[in-house]
């Protein structure tokens, strides 16, 4: 038996005899071709004598194979060999099968050629070069996509792991810092509590007194029913601020400063325990325009305001001059002035405080600290001299102006803040005052006290810290009378003020 090496080629039109030698080609093969008008003409070409690139451009290779001739004659041509092969091989399918095969391969599978499997007696689609390239391209796309997804997942996982590590590492460093500090200051008076004890003291945080940017305040009881205020610090509150408050307030014993009774340093669940102030903060009483507070907190008389202002001034003076180290509060405002049962003022919240030696005239700061409306110019801009204890004097002056006027320094309900700038309004009132002005308060105020308080406040808020008095001098001014006080220069750049909207207080 002789093996014939052949190539099946599909041509879009019939081959002309002059294109290739007749003895090297057989076809078209009827069962694989569609006939005239179909564009499918399949020929068998002798692979040994015909180079594939010699075929016309409208022909393409669809299959290469070998065929065995049982009655082979050496004088036979290739055509005769293929005819003998065709007679001995059962091409057992009709033209409908060929048509269906060509239709399926040509349309549904993007121009593939149709072939025949002798072993299974079935037609099949023969992949072309474009199919192979497409499969390779798809494989590459899938591989690259998979690698990108894997890299992204790994990157996200590493980022999350790094964030968690940094978070716990930061918390651990803060905890170690707090523990180191507590070990150094074992002898301080405040008592150390566990978190479980804090829950017991507050009856599982049952009675909430208030909420602020620092955290929440709850009422509790220690020992034999002694009421206390427990401030639970937010997680965002740094260990430095916690240490600041404990080390600062732990050494202070003054009638006008809130006393720190205890603390809890357990990780992020830090707490500070203070003596209980039944009348809460000063801002509940000095702003009668706040409708939600008017009924519960009537305004004070001018005499009582002077007592509260003097007590607050003495507390700040003690911080500046009465301790081994000077304590700068940096957040003097009505909310941080608490009132006891007899409305005596006590300064609270030392989270932003800084310690320095008593002879130190200036300190360095990396960032502004305090509350808008009470921050001294030099704290937020180095163009106004240096930061010192005079920065607290400025905040105190703003506090006094608010207490005397009953209006806020920064009032979000007023559209044009320049028309309601409290220092300018107060200065104009001091210069223009008269007996025909009207007091919008429900009690008889002493105009002399109001005049003195405004003069002292305007001295305290001078833009240059060198022009501000010390707190010792402020206490002296408050204890004297207004006749001995010099009118201060304007502590602001002048702007128009709507006098009709002002709250008038008789000064003369």
C-alpha positions in Angstrom: 0.0 0.0 0.0 1.3 3.4 -0.9 0.7 6.5 1.4 -0.3 9.7 -0.4 0.6 13.0 1.3 -2.0 15.6 0.4 -3.3 19.0 1.4 -7.0 20.1 1.3 -7.4 23.6 0.1 -10.6 25.7 -0.1 -10.8 28.1 -3.0 -13.5 30.8 -3.5 -13.7 29.9 -7.2 -12.8 26.9 -9.3 -9.1 26.4 -10.2 -8.2 26.9 -13.8 -6.2 24.1 -15.3 -3.4 26.5 -16.2 -3.0 27.5 -12.6 -1.4 24.2 -11.6 -0.5 20.9 -13.2 -3.5 18.6 -13.5 -1.6 15.5 -12.3 -0.9 17.3 -9.0 -4.5 18.2 -8.1 -7.8 16.4 -7.6 -11.2 18.0 -7.2 -13.2 19.8 -6.5 -14.3 17.2 -3.9 -18.1 17.2 -4.3 -19.1 16.4 -0.7 -16.9 19.2 0.7 -17.7 21.8 -2.0 -20.8 23.8 -2.6 -20.7 24.2 -6.3 -21.0 27.3 -8.5 -22.1 30.5 -6.6 -21.2 29.2 -3.1 -17.6 30.2 -2.9 -16.6 26.7 -1.5 -14.4 24.6 -3.8 -12.3 22.1 -2.0 -9.3 20.5 -3.8 -6.8 17.8 -2.8 -3.2 19.0 -3.7 -0.1 16.8 -3.9 2.0 18.1 -1.0 5.2 16.5 -2.5 5.1 18.3 -5.8 3.2 21.5 -5.2 4.5 24.3 -2.9 1.7 25.8 -0.9 2.7 29.4 -1.7 2.2 28.6 -5.4 -1.5 28.3 -4.9 -3.7 31.2 -6.0 -4.4 33.9 -3.4 -8.1 32.9 -3.3 -7.2 29.5 -2.0 -6.4 28.6 1.6 -5.2 25.5 3.3 -7.8 23.7 5.5 -6.2 20.3 6.2 -3.0 18.3 5.7 -3.0 14.5 5.8 -2.0 11.1 4.3 -4.1 8.6 2.5 -3.4 4.9 1.8 -4.0 3.3 -1.7 -4.6 -0.4 -1.6 -4.3 -1.0 -5.4 -1.5 1.4 -6.0 0.1 1.6 -9.5 3.4 3.4 -9.8 2.2 4.8 -13.1 -0.8 6.5 -11.5 -1.0 10.2 -11.3 -1.9 12.0 -8.1 -5.4 12.5 -9.4 -5.8 8.7 -10.0 -4.3 8.0 -6.6 -6.9 10.2 -4.9 -9.7 8.7 -7.0 -8.6 5.2 -5.8 -8.5 6.6 -2.2 -12.0 8.0 -2.6 -13.3 4.7 -3.8 -11.9 2.8 -0.9 -12.9 5.3 1.8 -16.6 5.7 2.8 -17.5 9.4 2.5 -20.7 8.6 4.2 -22.6 11.9 4.4 -24.7 13.8 1.9 -24.5 17.4 0.6 -26.8 18.6 3.3 -24.2 17.6 5.9 -21.6 19.6 3.9 -23.9 22.6 3.6 -24.7 22.6 7.3 -21.0 22.2 8.2 -19.9 25.1 5.9 -22.7 27.2 7.2 -21.8 26.5 10.8 -18.1 27.1 10.3 -18.4 30.0 8.0 -21.0 32.1 10.0 -21.2 31.0 13.6 -17.5 30.5 14.1 -16.0 33.4 12.3 -15.0 32.0 8.9 -13.5 28.6 9.8 -13.2 25.9 7.2 -15.1 22.6 7.2 -13.4 19.2 7.5 -14.2 15.5 7.8 -13.1 13.0 10.4 -12.8 9.5 8.9 -12.7 7.7 12.2 -16.0 9.2 13.5 -17.5 9.8 10.1 -18.4 13.4 11.2 -17.7 16.9 9.9 -15.8 19.4 11.9 -14.6 23.0 11.8 -10.9 23.4 11.1 -9.4 26.4 13.0 -7.6 29.0 10.9 -4.5 31.0 11.9 -6.7 33.9 13.1 -8.4 31.6 15.6 -5.1 30.5 17.0 -4.0 34.1 17.4 -7.3 35.0 19.0 -7.0 32.2 21.5 -3.4 33.2 22.3 -4.5 36.9 22.7 -7.4 35.9 24.9 -5.1 33.8 27.0 -2.8 36.7 27.4 -5.6 39.0 28.4 -7.0 36.6 30.9 -3.4 36.1 32.3 -2.7 39.8 32.6 -6.1 40.5 34.1 -5.6 37.8 36.6 -2.2 39.2 37.6 -3.6 42.7 37.9 -6.4 41.6 40.1 -4.0 39.5 42.2 -1.7 42.5 42.6 -4.6 44.8 43.5 -5.8 42.4 46.2 -2.3 42.0 47.6 -1.8 45.8 47.6 -5.2 46.3 49.4 -4.4 43.6 51.9 -1.0 45.1 52.6 -2.5 48.6 53.0 -5.1 47.3 55.4 -2.5 45.4 57.4 -0.2 48.4 57.5 -3.1 50.6 58.7 -4.1 48.2 61.4 -0.4 47.8 62.5 0.1 51.6 62.6 -3.2 52.1 64.5 -2.3 49.5 67.1 1.3 50.6 67.2 0.3 54.2 67.8 -2.2 53.1 70.5 0.5 51.0 72.1 3.0 53.9 72.1 0.4 56.2 73.6 -0.4 53.6 76.3 3.3 53.2 77.1 3.7 56.9 77.3 0.7 57.3 79.7 1.9 54.4 81.9 5.4 55.9 82.0 4.0 59.2 83.1 1.8 57.6 85.8 4.8 55.7 87.1 6.7 59.0 87.5 3.8 60.8 89.2 2.6 58.1 91.6 2.3 60.5 94.4 -0.1 62.9 92.7 -3.4 63.3 94.6 -5.9 62.1 91.9 -6.9 58.5 92.3 -6.4 55.9 89.5 -9.5 54.0 88.5 -10.1 51.0 86.3 -12.6 51.1 83.4 -14.8 48.7 85.4 -14.8 51.1 88.3 -15.7 54.0 86.0 -18.7 52.0 84.8 -19.7 51.4 88.4 -19.2 55.0 89.3 -21.5 56.2 86.5 -23.9 53.3 86.8 -23.0 52.2 83.4 -23.0 55.7 82.0 -26.7 56.2 82.8 -26.9 60.0 83.4 -25.3 62.0 80.6 -24.6 65.7 81.4 -23.3 66.9 78.1 -21.3 66.3 74.9 -18.4 68.2 73.4 -15.6 67.9 70.9 -13.5 66.2 73.6 -16.1 63.5 74.4 -19.0 63.0 76.7 -19.6 63.9 80.4 -21.5 61.7 82.8 -22.7 62.1 86.3 -21.5 59.6 88.9 -20.9 59.0 92.6 -17.8 57.9 94.5 -17.3 56.9 98.1 -20.4 57.6 100.2 -22.4 59.2 97.4 -20.1 62.1 96.6 -21.3 63.4 93.2 -18.7 63.7 90.5 -18.5 64.5 86.8 -16.8 61.8 84.6 -15.4 63.0 81.3 -14.9 60.1 78.8 -12.3 61.2 76.3 -12.8 60.4 72.6 -10.3 57.9 71.0 -9.0 60.8 68.8 -7.9 62.6 71.9 -4.2 62.1 72.1 -2.2 60.6 75.0 -0.4 64.0 75.3 -3.6 65.8 76.0 -4.6 63.2 78.6 -1.2 63.5 80.3 -1.5 67.3 80.0 -4.7 67.4 82.0 -3.7 64.9 84.7 -0.3 66.5 85.3 -1.6 70.0 85.2 -4.8 69.7 87.3 -3.3 67.1 89.6 -1.1 69.8 91.2 -3.7 72.6 91.3 -5.6 73.4 94.4 -7.5 76.7 94.0 -11.1 77.7 94.7 -11.5 79.0 91.2 -10.1 75.9 89.4 -12.0 72.6 89.1 -10.4 69.9 91.1 -9.4 66.6 89.4 -10.3 63.7 91.7 -9.3 60.7 89.6 -8.5 59.3 86.1 -8.7 56.1 84.1 -5.8 55.5 81.7 -6.9 52.1 80.2 -6.0 52.4 76.5 -8.5 54.3 74.3 -11.1 54.3 77.2 -9.5 57.1 79.1 -11.5 59.1 81.6 -11.1 62.1 84.0 -13.1 62.5 87.2 -13.8 66.0 88.5 -15.7 67.5 91.3 -19.4 67.9 90.3 -20.5 71.4 89.3 -24.4 71.4 89.6 -24.8 74.6 87.6 -22.7 73.4 84.7 -21.1 75.9 82.5 -21.2 79.7 82.3 -22.5 79.9 78.8 -25.9 78.6 79.9 -26.4 81.9 81.8 -24.8 84.7 79.9 -26.6 84.5 76.5 -30.3 85.3 77.2 -30.9 85.6 73.4 -30.6 81.8 73.1 -34.3 80.9 73.3 -33.7 77.4 74.4 -31.9 78.5 77.5 -33.8 81.7 78.4 -36.3 80.1 80.8 -33.9 77.8 82.6 -31.0 80.2 82.9 -32.0 83.9 83.6 -29.2 86.4 83.3 -27.2 87.6 86.3 -27.2 91.0 87.8 -24.2 93.2 87.0 -22.9 92.7 90.5 -23.0 88.9 90.2 -21.3 89.1 86.8 -18.5 91.1 88.4 -18.1 88.5 91.1 -17.8 85.7 88.5 -15.4 87.7 86.4 -13.2 88.5 89.4 -13.2 84.8 90.5 -12.3 83.7 86.9 -9.5 86.3 86.8 -8.1 85.1 90.2 -8.1 81.5 88.9 -6.1 82.5 85.8 -3.8 84.6 87.9 -3.1 81.5 90.0 -2.3 79.5 86.9 0.1 82.1 85.7 1.8 83.0 89.1 0.7 80.7 91.9 2.2 77.4 90.8 5.8 76.1 90.6 5.5 76.3 86.8 3.4 78.8 84.9 0.3 77.1 83.3 -1.0 78.6 80.1 -4.6 77.4 79.5 -5.1 78.4 75.9 -8.9 77.7 75.9 -10.5 80.3 78.2 -14.2 80.6 77.1 -17.7 80.4 78.7 -18.0 76.7 78.2 -14.9 76.0 80.2 -16.0 78.2 83.2 -18.1 75.9 85.4 -20.3 77.1 88.3 -20.7 75.4 91.6 -23.9 75.4 93.8 -23.3 79.1 94.8 -22.3 80.1 91.2 -18.7 80.5 92.1 -16.6 80.1 88.9 -14.1 77.3 88.4 -11.8 77.0 85.3 -11.9 73.6 83.7 -10.6 71.6 80.6 -6.8 71.8 80.6 -6.3 69.5 77.5 -4.6 72.3 75.5 -2.6 73.7 78.4 1.2 74.2 78.3 3.6 74.4 81.2 6.6 76.8 81.2 8.9 78.4 83.8 7.5 81.5 85.6 10.4 83.6 84.2 9.8 82.5 80.6 8.5 85.4 78.6 7.6 83.5 75.4 6.9 79.9 74.3 7.1 78.2 71.0 4.0 76.5 69.4 3.8 74.3 66.3 0.1 74.9 65.7 -2.6 77.3 66.8 -4.8 76.0 69.7 -8.0 77.3 71.2 -11.5 78.2 70.1 -12.5 80.6 67.3 -13.3 84.0 68.7 -11.1 83.6 71.8 -7.7 83.0 70.2 -5.2 85.8 70.6 -3.7 87.1 67.3 -0.2 85.9 68.1 -1.4 82.3 68.6 -2.5 82.0 65.0 -0.1 84.4 63.4 3.5 85.0 64.3 3.2 88.6 62.9 1.7 89.7 66.2 4.8 89.2 68.5 5.3 86.0 70.5 3.0 83.6 72.3 3.0 84.0 76.1 0.7 84.1 79.2 -0.7 87.3 77.6 -2.6 85.0 75.2 -4.8 83.9 78.1 -5.4 87.5 78.9 -6.8 88.1 75.4 -9.2 85.1 75.8 -10.3 86.4 79.2 -11.0 89.9 77.7 -13.3 88.4 75.1 -15.0 86.3 77.8 -15.7 89.5 79.8 -17.2 91.4 76.8 -19.6 88.5 76.2 -20.7 88.4 79.8 -21.3 92.2 80.0 -23.1 92.4 76.6 -25.0 89.1 76.7 -24.1 88.5 73.1 -21.7 86.1 71.5 -18.4 87.2 70.0 -19.0 84.9 67.0 -22.7 84.6 66.3 -23.5 82.3 63.4 -27.1 83.6 63.3 -25.8 87.0 62.1 -25.1 87.2 58.3 -22.7 90.2 58.4 -20.3 89.5 61.2 -18.5 92.9 60.6 -21.7 94.6 61.7 -21.7 92.8 65.0 -18.0 92.7 65.9 -18.2 92.7 69.6 -15.0 94.6 70.5 -15.9 97.5 68.1 -19.4 97.6 69.4 -18.2 97.7 73.0 -15.6 100.4 72.3 -18.1 102.7 70.5 -20.6 102.1 73.4 -17.9 103.1 75.9 -17.1 106.3 74.0 -20.7 107.3 73.1 -22.5 106.0 76.2 -25.3 108.0 77.8 -28.1 107.9 80.3 -30.7 107.6 77.6 -29.6 104.1 76.5 -31.7 101.1 77.3 -30.7 98.0 79.1 -32.1 94.8 77.7 -31.8 92.8 80.9 -34.4 92.0 83.6 -32.6 93.5 86.6 -31.2 96.9 87.7 -27.5 97.0 86.6 -24.9 99.4 88.0 -23.6 101.4 85.0 -20.3 102.1 86.8 -19.6 98.4 87.0 -20.5 97.9 83.3 -18.1 100.7 82.4 -15.3 99.3 84.4 -15.7 95.8 83.1 -15.7 97.0 79.5 -12.6 99.1 80.0 -10.7 96.2 81.6 -11.9 93.8 78.8 -10.7 96.3 76.0 -7.3 96.5 77.7 -7.1 92.7 77.7 -7.8 92.3 74.0 -5.2 94.8 72.7 -3.7 93.3 69.5 -0.2 93.7 70.8 0.5 91.4 73.7 2.9 94.0 75.2 -0.1 96.4 75.6 -2.1 93.9 77.6 -2.0 93.9 81.4 -0.9 90.8 83.3 -3.7 88.9 85.2 -2.3 90.3 88.5 -2.9 93.8 87.1 -6.4 92.8 85.8 -7.4 91.6 89.3 -6.3 95.0 90.7 -8.3 96.9 88.0 -11.4 94.8 88.7 -11.2 95.5 92.4 -10.8 99.3 91.9 -13.2 101.8 90.4 -13.6 103.0 86.9 -12.5 106.5 87.6 -8.9 105.4 88.0 -8.9 103.5 84.7 -7.5 105.0 81.5 -9.6 104.5 78.3 -7.6 102.0 76.2 -6.8 102.6 72.5 -8.9 100.9 69.8 -8.1 97.1 69.8 -9.3 96.7 66.2 -9.5 98.1 62.7 -12.5 100.3 62.5 -15.6 99.2 60.5 -19.2 100.4 60.4 -21.4 99.2 63.2 -25.2 99.2 63.1 -26.0 101.0 66.3 -29.7 100.3 66.0 -29.1 96.6 66.4 -26.8 97.0 69.4 -27.6 96.0 73.0 -27.2 99.3 74.9 -25.9 99.4 78.5 -25.8 102.7 80.5 -22.2 103.6 81.2 -22.4 107.0 82.8 
